[in-house]
Amino acid sequence: MLKPGKMKEIADEMQKYRIDVIGLQEIRWQGQGRINKKEYTLLYSGPENRTGRYGTGFIISSNIRKSLLLFEPINERICKIRIKGKFRNMTFITAHAPTEDKTELEKEDFYECLDNVLNLCQKYDMVTILGDFNAKNGREDKMKGVVGGYSIHEKRSENGDILVQFAARNNFIIKSTCFPHKRIHLGTCKVPGTNIVNQIDHVLTKKRHSSSVIDVRACRGPNCDSDHYLVRAIIKQKLAKTKVTSKSTRKHWNVGKLNIQENLEKYQRGMERKLFEYQADKNINEKWNDLETIIKEIAEEEISERKKERNSDWCDAECMDAVRNKNKAREIMIARDTRGHRREYKRLRMVANKVWRKKKTEAMQKQLQEIEELNDQTSEGSQLVEGSLGKHLSGDCIAYSVSLTVVQSESGPSDTWE
């Protein structure tokens, strides 16, 4: 997700396939935080330093956002969220386990941390772990109560043994190997440059709530240029209806229009006309309310409200066309994996990345240019504003006095208002 536009691309796939919660691994972002968009929210937990490695997180839809109780970033490999349910609350943990070639100490530290996270979960929550465990589970009969009998691998790997032991001691079931599907819907990760597909991404849930997970399978359609396929779990659970309290929202006026002299003169004439018609024989509260109404009316007539459009200045039709072309090439490659199809998909993926990078760079340069222009305008007619705020107490009343002094640039008179 370090590539420009990748977050939006994943969110678009999420909305296309009507997914409510996505667990992410290896997003490679630094730090921890939350990004709210209109249709979704991204929650992420990465390393403290800018390493360009690891990082986990969630993307949740706007419907789920209303029921979000908790987001807890643990480290660059683990984070969790808690969602309010109608009958029981749900805790989702996303995890990224060390690969097979990592040391035993790293693996022990990871699973010890995961055990500690589970111990702090609420007792009656439905706990589900979504993760890239880098673990191959076999079809051995002795562990069918934990693993299930529908793995694409005959035998477990070393990481598979560790995962099964973890699931057994915490009373979990690995639900990703419990449902009969075609082989192409069981494999979750394709080894780059080969046709080898492994099943190393898994969904785990508590045994007492395992019946709520009604299906788990890999989906090859959604694409975000990863060598992993999306693993989709369908959970039968009802969310609690959250009470939405009405709150007054402050309007954001498009004051940038006032930089144009014609618009500024129209606004000034409108204010003069309204103030000329105003009757002044009222008390102070009525005068204040009337003045507020006048200002808002003129603002609506002349400058209007500023529209909130996120990334609309650079995420345009050209970006979306590049993504669509790339995804079509990927569908053709998946249907028939030839060298030519693979080469064409790789070419279109590079084109899409180039377009997103170009658009974002142009948008940033435009913003920097606007900042420099505003800075130059300020420097030409630079004004220094000096002020003081006084507070006076008299009986039950508190009075505030404000004094402002505007000093014109170098030569020019000074004005003072109180």
Secondary structure as a PSIPRED ss2 file (coil, helix, strand):
# PSIPRED VFORMAT (PSIPRED V4.0)

   1 M C   1.000  0.000  0.000
   2 L C   1.000  0.000  0.000
   3 K C   1.000  0.000  0.000
   4 P C   1.000  0.000  0.000
   5 G C   1.000  0.000  0.000
   6 K H   0.000  1.000  0.000
   7 M H   0.000  1.000  0.000
   8 K H   0.000  1.000  0.000
   9 E H   0.000  1.000  0.000
  10 I H   0.000  1.000  0.000
  11 A H   0.000  1.000  0.000
  12 D H   0.000  1.000  0.000
  13 E H   0.000  1.000  0.000
  14 M H   0.000  1.000  0.000
  15 Q H   0.000  1.000  0.000
  16 K H   0.000  1.000  0.000
  17 Y C   1.000  0.000  0.000
  18 R C   1.000  0.000  0.000
  19 I C   1.000  0.000  0.000
  20 D C   1.000  0.000  0.000
  21 V E   0.000  0.000  1.000
  22 I E   0.000  0.000  1.000
  23 G E   0.000  0.000  1.000
  24 L E   0.000  0.000  1.000
  25 Q E   0.000  0.000  1.000
  26 E C   1.000  0.000  0.000
  27 I C   1.000  0.000  0.000
  28 R C   1.000  0.000  0.000
  29 W C   1.000  0.000  0.000
  30 Q C   1.000  0.000  0.000
  31 G C   1.000  0.000  0.000
  32 Q E   0.000  0.000  1.000
  33 G E   0.000  0.000  1.000
  34 R E   0.000  0.000  1.000
  35 I E   0.000  0.000  1.000
  36 N E   0.000  0.000  1.000
  37 K C   1.000  0.000  0.000
  38 K C   1.000  0.000  0.000
  39 E C   1.000  0.000  0.000
  40 Y E   0.000  0.000  1.000
  41 T E   0.000  0.000  1.000
  42 L E   0.000  0.000  1.000
  43 L E   0.000  0.000  1.000
  44 Y E   0.000  0.000  1.000
  45 S E   0.000  0.000  1.000
  46 G C   1.000  0.000  0.000
  47 P C   1.000  0.000  0.000
  48 E C   1.000  0.000  0.000
  49 N C   1.000  0.000  0.000
  50 R C   1.000  0.000  0.000
  51 T C   1.000  0.000  0.000
  52 G C   1.000  0.000  0.000
  53 R C   1.000  0.000  0.000
  54 Y C   1.000  0.000  0.000
  55 G C   1.000  0.000  0.000
  56 T E   0.000  0.000  1.000
  57 G E   0.000  0.000  1.000
  58 F E   0.000  0.000  1.000
  59 I E   0.000  0.000  1.000
  60 I E   0.000  0.000  1.000
  61 S E   0.000  0.000  1.000
  62 S H   0.000  1.000  0.000
  63 N H   0.000  1.000  0.000
  64 I H   0.000  1.000  0.000
  65 R H   0.000  1.000  0.000
  66 K C   1.000  0.000  0.000
  67 S C   1.000  0.000  0.000
  68 L E   0.000  0.000  1.000
  69 L E   0.000  0.000  1.000
  70 L E   0.000  0.000  1.000
  71 F E   0.000  0.000  1.000
  72 E E   0.000  0.000  1.000
  73 P E   0.000  0.000  1.000
  74 I C   1.000  0.000  0.000
  75 N C   1.000  0.000  0.000
  76 E C   1.000  0.000  0.000
  77 R C   1.000  0.000  0.000
  78 I E   0.000  0.000  1.000
  79 C E   0.000  0.000  1.000
  80 K E   0.000  0.000  1.000
  81 I E   0.000  0.000  1.000
  82 R E   0.000  0.000  1.000
  83 I E   0.000  0.000  1.000
  84 K C   1.000  0.000  0.000
  85 G E   0.000  0.000  1.000
  86 K C   1.000  0.000  0.000
  87 F C   1.000  0.000  0.000
  88 R C   1.000  0.000  0.000
  89 N C   1.000  0.000  0.000
  90 M E   0.000  0.000  1.000
  91 T E   0.000  0.000  1.000
  92 F E   0.000  0.000  1.000
  93 I E   0.000  0.000  1.000
  94 T E   0.000  0.000  1.000
  95 A E   0.000  0.000  1.000
  96 H E   0.000  0.000  1.000
  97 A C   1.000  0.000  0.000
  98 P C   1.000  0.000  0.000
  99 T C   1.000  0.000  0.000
 100 E C   1.000  0.000  0.000
 101 D C   1.000  0.000  0.000
 102 K C   1.000  0.000  0.000
 103 T C   1.000  0.000  0.000
 104 E H   0.000  1.000  0.000
 105 L H   0.000  1.000  0.000
 106 E H   0.000  1.000  0.000
 107 K H   0.000  1.000  0.000
 108 E H   0.000  1.000  0.000
 109 D H   0.000  1.000  0.000
 110 F H   0.000  1.000  0.000
 111 Y H   0.000  1.000  0.000
 112 E H   0.000  1.000  0.000
 113 C H   0.000  1.000  0.000
 114 L H   0.000  1.000  0.000
 115 D H   0.000  1.000  0.000
 116 N H   0.000  1.000  0.000
 117 V H   0.000  1.000  0.000
 118 L H   0.000  1.000  0.000
 119 N H   0.000  1.000  0.000
 120 L C   1.000  0.000  0.000
 121 C C   1.000  0.000  0.000
 122 Q C   1.000  0.000  0.000
 123 K C   1.000  0.000  0.000
 124 Y C   1.000  0.000  0.000
 125 D C   1.000  0.000  0.000
 126 M E   0.000  0.000  1.000
 127 V E   0.000  0.000  1.000
 128 T E   0.000  0.000  1.000
 129 I E   0.000  0.000  1.000
 130 L E   0.000  0.000  1.000
 131 G E   0.000  0.000  1.000
 132 D E   0.000  0.000  1.000
 133 F C   1.000  0.000  0.000
 134 N C   1.000  0.000  0.000
 135 A C   1.000  0.000  0.000
 136 K C   1.000  0.000  0.000
 137 N C   1.000  0.000  0.000
 138 G C   1.000  0.000  0.000
 139 R C   1.000  0.000  0.000
 140 E C   1.000  0.000  0.000
 141 D H   0.000  1.000  0.000
 142 K H   0.000  1.000  0.000
 143 M H   0.000  1.000  0.000
 144 K H   0.000  1.000  0.000
 145 G H   0.000  1.000  0.000
 146 V H   0.000  1.000  0.000
 147 V H   0.000  1.000  0.000
 148 G C   1.000  0.000  0.000
 149 G C   1.000  0.000  0.000
 150 Y C   1.000  0.000  0.000
 151 S C   1.000  0.000  0.000
 152 I C   1.000  0.000  0.000
 153 H C   1.000  0.000  0.000
 154 E C   1.000  0.000  0.000
 155 K C   1.000  0.000  0.000
 156 R C   1.000  0.000  0.000
 157 S C   1.000  0.000  0.000
 158 E H   0.000  1.000  0.000
 159 N H   0.000  1.000  0.000
 160 G H   0.000  1.000  0.000
 161 D H   0.000  1.000  0.000
 162 I H   0.000  1.000  0.000
 163 L H   0.000  1.000  0.000
 164 V H   0.000  1.000  0.000
 165 Q H   0.000  1.000  0.000
 166 F H   0.000  1.000  0.000
 167 A H   0.000  1.000  0.000
 168 A H   0.000  1.000  0.000
 169 R H   0.000  1.000  0.000
 170 N C   1.000  0.000  0.000
 171 N C   1.000  0.000  0.000
 172 F E   0.000  0.000  1.000
 173 I E   0.000  0.000  1.000
 174 I E   0.000  0.000  1.000
 175 K H   0.000  1.000  0.000
 176 S H   0.000  1.000  0.000
 177 T H   0.000  1.000  0.000
 178 C C   1.000  0.000  0.000
 179 F C   1.000  0.000  0.000
 180 P C   1.000  0.000  0.000
 181 H C   1.000  0.000  0.000
 182 K C   1.000  0.000  0.000
 183 R H   0.000  1.000  0.000
 184 I H   0.000  1.000  0.000
 185 H H   0.000  1.000  0.000
 186 L C   1.000  0.000  0.000
 187 G C   1.000  0.000  0.000
 188 T C   1.000  0.000  0.000
 189 C E   0.000  0.000  1.000
 190 K E   0.000  0.000  1.000
 191 V C   1.000  0.000  0.000
 192 P C   1.000  0.000  0.000
 193 G C   1.000  0.000  0.000
 194 T C   1.000  0.000  0.000
 195 N C   1.000  0.000  0.000
 196 I C   1.000  0.000  0.000
 197 V E   0.000  0.000  1.000
 198 N E   0.000  0.000  1.000
 199 Q C   1.000  0.000  0.000
 200 I C   1.000  0.000  0.000
 201 D E   0.000  0.000  1.000
 202 H E   0.000  0.000  1.000
 203 V E   0.000  0.000  1.000
 204 L E   0.000  0.000  1.000
 205 T E   0.000  0.000  1.000
 206 K E   0.000  0.000  1.000
 207 K H   0.000  1.000  0.000
 208 R H   0.000  1.000  0.000
 209 H H   0.000  1.000  0.000
 210 S H   0.000  1.000  0.000
 211 S H   0.000  1.000  0.000
 212 S H   0.000  1.000  0.000
 213 V E   0.000  0.000  1.000
 214 I E   0.000  0.000  1.000
 215 D E   0.000  0.000  1.000
 216 V E   0.000  0.000  1.000
 217 R E   0.000  0.000  1.000
 218 A E   0.000  0.000  1.000
 219 C E   0.000  0.000  1.000
 220 R C   1.000  0.000  0.000
 221 G C   1.000  0.000  0.000
 222 P C   1.000  0.000  0.000
 223 N C   1.000  0.000  0.000
 224 C C   1.000  0.000  0.000
 225 D C   1.000  0.000  0.000
 226 S C   1.000  0.000  0.000
 227 D C   1.000  0.000  0.000
 228 H E   0.000  0.000  1.000
 229 Y C   1.000  0.000  0.000
 230 L E   0.000  0.000  1.000
 231 V E   0.000  0.000  1.000
 232 R E   0.000  0.000  1.000
 233 A E   0.000  0.000  1.000
 234 I E   0.000  0.000  1.000
 235 I E   0.000  0.000  1.000
 236 K C   1.000  0.000  0.000
 237 Q C   1.000  0.000  0.000
 238 K C   1.000  0.000  0.000
 239 L E   0.000  0.000  1.000
 240 A C   1.000  0.000  0.000
 241 K C   1.000  0.000  0.000
 242 T C   1.000  0.000  0.000
 243 K C   1.000  0.000  0.000
 244 V C   1.000  0.000  0.000
 245 T C   1.000  0.000  0.000
 246 S C   1.000  0.000  0.000
 247 K C   1.000  0.000  0.000
 248 S C   1.000  0.000  0.000
 249 T C   1.000  0.000  0.000
 250 R C   1.000  0.000  0.000
 251 K C   1.000  0.000  0.000
 252 H C   1.000  0.000  0.000
 253 W E   0.000  0.000  1.000
 254 N C   1.000  0.000  0.000
 255 V H   0.000  1.000  0.000
 256 G H   0.000  1.000  0.000
 257 K H   0.000  1.000  0.000
 258 L H   0.000  1.000  0.000
 259 N H   0.000  1.000  0.000
 260 I C   1.000  0.000  0.000
 261 Q H   0.000  1.000  0.000
 262 E H   0.000  1.000  0.000
 263 N H   0.000  1.000  0.000
 264 L H   0.000  1.000  0.000
 265 E H   0.000  1.000  0.000
 266 K H   0.000  1.000  0.000
 267 Y H   0.000  1.000  0.000
 268 Q H   0.000  1.000  0.000
 269 R H   0.000  1.000  0.000
 270 G H   0.000  1.000  0.000
 271 M H   0.000  1.000  0.000
 272 E H   0.000  1.000  0.000
 273 R H   0.000  1.000  0.000
 274 K H   0.000  1.000  0.000
 275 L H   0.000  1.000  0.000
 276 F H   0.000  1.000  0.000
 277 E H   0.000  1.000  0.000
 278 Y C   1.000  0.000  0.000
 279 Q C   1.000  0.000  0.000
 280 A C   1.000  0.000  0.000
 281 D C   1.000  0.000  0.000
 282 K C   1.000  0.000  0.000
 283 N C   1.000  0.000  0.000
 284 I H   0.000  1.000  0.000
 285 N H   0.000  1.000  0.000
 286 E H   0.000  1.000  0.000
 287 K H   0.000  1.000  0.000
 288 W H   0.000  1.000  0.000
 289 N H   0.000  1.000  0.000
 290 D H   0.000  1.000  0.000
 291 L H   0.000  1.000  0.000
 292 E H   0.000  1.000  0.000
 293 T H   0.000  1.000  0.000
 294 I H   0.000  1.000  0.000
 295 I H   0.000  1.000  0.000
 296 K H   0.000  1.000  0.000
 297 E H   0.000  1.000  0.000
 298 I H   0.000  1.000  0.000
 299 A H   0.000  1.000  0.000
 300 E H   0.000  1.000  0.000
 301 E H   0.000  1.000  0.000
 302 E H   0.000  1.000  0.000
 303 I C   1.000  0.000  0.000
 304 S C   1.000  0.000  0.000
 305 E E   0.000  0.000  1.000
 306 R C   1.000  0.000  0.000
 307 K C   1.000  0.000  0.000
 308 K C   1.000  0.000  0.000
 309 E C   1.000  0.000  0.000
 310 R C   1.000  0.000  0.000
 311 N C   1.000  0.000  0.000
 312 S C   1.000  0.000  0.000
 313 D C   1.000  0.000  0.000
 314 W C   1.000  0.000  0.000
 315 C C   1.000  0.000  0.000
 316 D C   1.000  0.000  0.000
 317 A H   0.000  1.000  0.000
 318 E H   0.000  1.000  0.000
 319 C H   0.000  1.000  0.000
 320 M H   0.000  1.000  0.000
 321 D H   0.000  1.000  0.000
 322 A H   0.000  1.000  0.000
 323 V H   0.000  1.000  0.000
 324 R H   0.000  1.000  0.000
 325 N H   0.000  1.000  0.000
 326 K H   0.000  1.000  0.000
 327 N H   0.000  1.000  0.000
 328 K H   0.000  1.000  0.000
 329 A H   0.000  1.000  0.000
 330 R H   0.000  1.000  0.000
 331 E H   0.000  1.000  0.000
 332 I H   0.000  1.000  0.000
 333 M H   0.000  1.000  0.000
 334 I H   0.000  1.000  0.000
 335 A H   0.000  1.000  0.000
 336 R C   1.000  0.000  0.000
 337 D C   1.000  0.000  0.000
 338 T C   1.000  0.000  0.000
 339 R H   0.000  1.000  0.000
 340 G H   0.000  1.000  0.000
 341 H H   0.000  1.000  0.000
 342 R H   0.000  1.000  0.000
 343 R H   0.000  1.000  0.000
 344 E H   0.000  1.000  0.000
 345 Y H   0.000  1.000  0.000
 346 K H   0.000  1.000  0.000
 347 R H   0.000  1.000  0.000
 348 L H   0.000  1.000  0.000
 349 R H   0.000  1.000  0.000
 350 M H   0.000  1.000  0.000
 351 V H   0.000  1.000  0.000
 352 A H   0.000  1.000  0.000
 353 N H   0.000  1.000  0.000
 354 K H   0.000  1.000  0.000
 355 V H   0.000  1.000  0.000
 356 W H   0.000  1.000  0.000
 357 R H   0.000  1.000  0.000
 358 K H   0.000  1.000  0.000
 359 K H   0.000  1.000  0.000
 360 K H   0.000  1.000  0.000
 361 T H   0.000  1.000  0.000
 362 E H   0.000  1.000  0.000
 363 A H   0.000  1.000  0.000
 364 M H   0.000  1.000  0.000
 365 Q H   0.000  1.000  0.000
 366 K H   0.000  1.000  0.000
 367 Q H   0.000  1.000  0.000
 368 L H   0.000  1.000  0.000
 369 Q H   0.000  1.000  0.000
 370 E H   0.000  1.000  0.000
 371 I H   0.000  1.000  0.000
 372 E H   0.000  1.000  0.000
 373 E H   0.000  1.000  0.000
 374 L H   0.000  1.000  0.000
 375 N H   0.000  1.000  0.000
 376 D H   0.000  1.000  0.000
 377 Q H   0.000  1.000  0.000
 378 T H   0.000  1.000  0.000
 379 S H   0.000  1.000  0.000
 380 E H   0.000  1.000  0.000
 381 G C   1.000  0.000  0.000
 382 S C   1.000  0.000  0.000
 383 Q C   1.000  0.000  0.000
 384 L E   0.000  0.000  1.000
 385 V E   0.000  0.000  1.000
 386 E E   0.000  0.000  1.000
 387 G E   0.000  0.000  1.000
 388 S E   0.000  0.000  1.000
 389 L E   0.000  0.000  1.000
 390 G E   0.000  0.000  1.000
 391 K E   0.000  0.000  1.000
 392 H E   0.000  0.000  1.000
 393 L E   0.000  0.000  1.000
 394 S E   0.000  0.000  1.000
 395 G C   1.000  0.000  0.000
 396 D C   1.000  0.000  0.000
 397 C E   0.000  0.000  1.000
 398 I E   0.000  0.000  1.000
 399 A E   0.000  0.000  1.000
 400 Y E   0.000  0.000  1.000
 401 S E   0.000  0.000  1.000
 402 V E   0.000  0.000  1.000
 403 S E   0.000  0.000  1.000
 404 L E   0.000  0.000  1.000
 405 T E   0.000  0.000  1.000
 406 V E   0.000  0.000  1.000
 407 V E   0.000  0.000  1.000
 408 Q C   1.000  0.000  0.000
 409 S C   1.000  0.000  0.000
 410 E C   1.000  0.000  0.000
 411 S C   1.000  0.000  0.000
 412 G C   1.000  0.000  0.000
 413 P C   1.000  0.000  0.000
 414 S E   0.000  0.000  1.000
 415 D E   0.000  0.000  1.000
 416 T E   0.000  0.000  1.000
 417 W E   0.000  0.000  1.000
 418 E C   1.000  0.000  0.000
